[in-house]
Amino acid sequence: MKRWATFILFVSLCMLMGCESSTIESDKITEKKVEQISEKISIAYINFDSEEYSIMKAAGTDHVMIFSIDYGNVNVENINYWIDHYKDGEFSGTMLDMGSQITTDTKSKLYFSTINMDTKQELWTMALRQNGNISSGKQMNTNMDFGSTITEPITQNTSADLNQVIDLGMMIRNKDKNSFGSHEDMEKTIEQNEDVYILRCKIS
């Protein structure tokens, strides 16, 4: 009986040690994953039901996209953001090419918005908000003759490295076209629509 009791106690101790070892190993894996994530820059599209969209709409904007940028533990200094315009499948030029210095804050928000001034004029704004400060640029676009517009993020959530060009969102416009849309294949989207504006950024 004594031998059985000793054997059961020994097996129980082995099982407890095994569980503890497994828990420690699991904790190490979790810590490693968190460390790996924090070494990447995280970018997320802020969904349209956010209160920020309501505020901007109330201020008179027509089309809005907002992105949250988390720099994590990455040593960043600058962010450049701009819009590339594609006309009838061909690259047409860059608009609102801007840059900002990153402060000690680890998070920023990037805004793109348009306001109709009249039937063929629009005021476009891009802004970066960080640590309570806002840097922004505006451009008046004329001859904006279009029939329909859609804006949407290219990706809801993504991670990026330093000096990588990141495709954030797009605005697609057509005139006298019954139907149009975007595709996962960006080249097809550019080819099959009259005007495609792609919001991009690069962090260094």
C-alpha positions as CSV (number, residue, x, y, z in Angstrom):
1,M,0.0,0.0,0.0
2,K,2.9,2.3,0.9
3,R,4.5,1.6,-2.4
4,W,1.3,2.4,-4.3
5,A,0.9,5.7,-2.4
6,T,4.6,6.6,-3.2
7,F,4.0,5.7,-6.9
8,I,0.8,7.8,-7.1
9,L,2.6,10.8,-5.4
10,F,5.5,10.5,-7.9
11,V,3.2,10.4,-10.9
12,S,1.2,13.4,-9.6
13,L,4.4,15.4,-9.1
14,C,5.6,14.5,-12.6
15,M,2.3,15.7,-14.1
16,L,2.4,19.0,-12.1
17,M,6.0,19.6,-13.2
18,G,4.9,18.9,-16.8
19,C,2.0,21.3,-16.6
20,E,4.2,24.0,-15.1
21,S,6.8,23.5,-17.8
22,S,4.2,23.7,-20.5
23,T,2.8,26.9,-19.0
24,I,6.2,28.5,-18.9
25,E,6.9,27.4,-22.5
26,S,3.5,28.9,-23.6
27,D,4.3,32.2,-21.8
28,K,7.6,32.4,-23.6
29,I,5.9,31.8,-27.0
30,T,3.3,34.5,-26.2
31,E,6.0,37.0,-25.1
32,K,8.0,36.3,-28.3
33,K,4.9,36.9,-30.5
34,V,4.2,40.2,-28.7
35,E,7.8,41.2,-29.2
36,Q,7.7,40.3,-32.9
37,I,4.4,42.3,-33.3
38,S,5.8,45.4,-31.6
39,E,8.8,45.4,-34.0
40,K,6.4,46.0,-36.9
41,I,4.4,49.1,-37.8
42,S,0.7,48.5,-37.6
43,I,-1.8,50.3,-39.8
44,A,-5.6,50.0,-39.4
45,Y,-8.6,51.5,-41.3
46,I,-11.0,53.2,-38.9
47,N,-14.4,51.9,-39.7
48,F,-17.1,54.2,-41.1
49,D,-19.3,53.9,-38.0
50,S,-16.6,55.8,-35.9
51,E,-17.7,59.0,-34.3
52,E,-14.9,60.8,-36.2
53,Y,-16.7,60.3,-39.5
54,S,-19.9,61.8,-38.1
55,I,-17.9,64.9,-36.9
56,M,-16.2,65.4,-40.3
57,K,-19.5,64.9,-42.2
58,A,-21.1,67.5,-40.0
59,A,-18.2,69.8,-40.9
60,G,-19.2,69.5,-44.6
61,T,-16.9,66.8,-46.0
62,D,-18.2,64.5,-48.7
63,H,-15.7,61.7,-48.8
64,V,-13.5,60.7,-45.9
65,M,-11.0,58.0,-45.1
66,I,-9.2,57.7,-41.7
67,F,-6.3,55.4,-40.8
68,S,-4.6,54.7,-37.5
69,I,-0.9,54.1,-37.4
70,D,0.9,52.4,-34.5
71,Y,4.7,52.6,-34.7
72,G,5.2,50.1,-31.9
73,N,8.9,49.9,-30.9
74,V,10.1,50.7,-34.4
75,N,12.5,53.7,-34.4
76,V,10.8,56.0,-36.9
77,E,11.6,59.6,-37.8
78,N,9.4,60.6,-40.7
79,I,6.2,59.7,-42.6
80,N,5.5,60.7,-46.2
81,Y,1.9,60.5,-47.6
82,W,0.5,61.3,-51.0
83,I,-2.1,60.4,-53.6
84,D,-1.2,58.7,-57.0
85,H,-3.7,59.4,-59.7
86,Y,-4.4,56.9,-62.6
87,K,-6.4,58.1,-65.6
88,D,-7.8,55.5,-68.0
89,G,-5.4,52.9,-66.8
90,E,-2.3,55.1,-67.0
91,F,-0.3,56.9,-64.2
92,S,-1.3,60.6,-64.4
93,G,0.7,62.2,-61.5
94,T,1.1,62.6,-57.7
95,M,-1.1,64.9,-55.6
96,L,-0.7,66.3,-52.1
97,D,2.8,65.0,-51.7
98,M,3.5,65.7,-48.0
99,G,5.8,64.7,-45.1
100,S,5.8,65.0,-41.4
101,Q,8.3,64.4,-38.6
102,I,7.3,61.7,-36.1
103,T,7.3,62.9,-32.5
104,T,7.9,60.7,-29.4
105,D,4.3,59.6,-29.6
106,T,3.9,56.0,-30.8
107,K,0.6,56.6,-32.7
108,S,-0.8,58.8,-35.4
109,K,-4.0,59.2,-37.4
110,L,-4.0,60.0,-41.1
111,Y,-7.0,61.7,-42.7
112,F,-8.1,62.2,-46.3
113,S,-11.2,64.2,-47.1
114,T,-13.0,66.1,-49.9
115,I,-15.4,68.9,-49.9
116,N,-17.5,70.0,-52.9
117,M,-17.1,73.7,-53.5
118,D,-19.4,73.8,-56.6
119,T,-20.4,71.4,-59.4
120,K,-16.8,71.1,-60.7
121,Q,-14.5,72.1,-57.9
122,E,-13.4,70.2,-54.9
123,L,-11.2,71.0,-51.9
124,W,-9.0,68.0,-51.0
125,T,-7.3,67.8,-47.6
126,M,-4.8,65.4,-46.1
127,A,-3.8,65.6,-42.5
128,L,-1.7,63.8,-39.9
129,R,-2.6,64.1,-36.2
130,Q,-0.2,63.1,-33.6
131,N,0.2,64.0,-29.9
132,G,-2.5,66.6,-30.2
133,N,-0.9,68.4,-33.1
134,I,-2.1,68.4,-36.7
135,S,-0.2,69.0,-39.9
136,S,-2.2,69.3,-43.1
137,G,-2.2,70.2,-46.7
138,K,-5.0,71.3,-49.1
139,Q,-5.5,71.3,-52.8
140,M,-8.2,72.8,-54.9
141,N,-9.1,70.5,-57.8
142,T,-11.0,71.9,-60.8
143,N,-12.8,70.3,-63.7
144,M,-13.9,67.5,-61.5
145,D,-16.5,66.2,-63.9
146,F,-17.7,62.7,-62.7
147,G,-20.9,60.7,-62.4
148,S,-20.2,58.4,-59.4
149,T,-17.6,57.9,-56.7
150,I,-16.7,55.2,-54.2
151,T,-14.0,55.3,-51.5
152,E,-12.7,52.3,-49.6
153,P,-9.7,51.0,-47.8
154,I,-7.3,48.7,-49.8
155,T,-6.7,46.7,-46.6
156,Q,-8.5,46.8,-43.2
157,N,-5.4,46.0,-41.2
158,T,-1.8,45.5,-42.2
159,S,1.8,45.6,-40.9
160,A,4.7,47.3,-42.6
161,D,8.5,47.7,-42.4
162,L,10.5,50.9,-42.6
163,N,10.8,52.5,-46.1
164,Q,8.0,50.3,-47.5
165,V,5.4,52.0,-49.7
166,I,2.0,51.1,-48.2
167,D,-1.3,51.3,-50.2
168,L,-3.9,52.6,-47.7
169,G,-7.1,53.4,-49.6
170,M,-8.6,54.4,-52.9
171,M,-11.1,56.7,-54.5
172,I,-12.7,55.5,-57.8
173,R,-14.6,57.8,-60.1
174,N,-16.3,57.3,-63.4
175,K,-18.6,59.3,-65.7
176,D,-21.3,57.9,-68.0
177,K,-20.7,54.3,-66.8
178,N,-23.5,52.0,-65.6
179,S,-21.4,50.0,-63.2
180,F,-18.0,49.9,-61.7
181,G,-16.1,48.7,-58.7
182,S,-12.9,47.7,-57.1
183,H,-11.0,44.4,-57.2
184,E,-8.5,42.7,-55.0
185,D,-6.2,43.0,-58.0
186,M,-5.3,46.7,-58.0
187,E,-4.1,46.6,-61.6
188,K,-7.5,45.5,-62.7
189,T,-9.1,48.3,-60.7
190,I,-6.9,50.8,-62.4
191,E,-7.5,49.4,-65.9
192,Q,-11.3,49.1,-65.6
193,N,-12.1,52.6,-64.2
194,E,-11.7,56.1,-65.5
195,D,-10.1,57.8,-62.5
196,V,-8.4,55.9,-59.6
197,Y,-6.8,57.8,-56.8
198,I,-4.6,55.7,-54.4
199,L,-3.7,57.0,-51.0
200,R,-0.2,55.8,-50.1
201,C,2.4,56.4,-47.3
202,K,6.0,55.5,-46.5
203,I,7.5,55.6,-43.0
204,S,11.3,56.0,-42.5
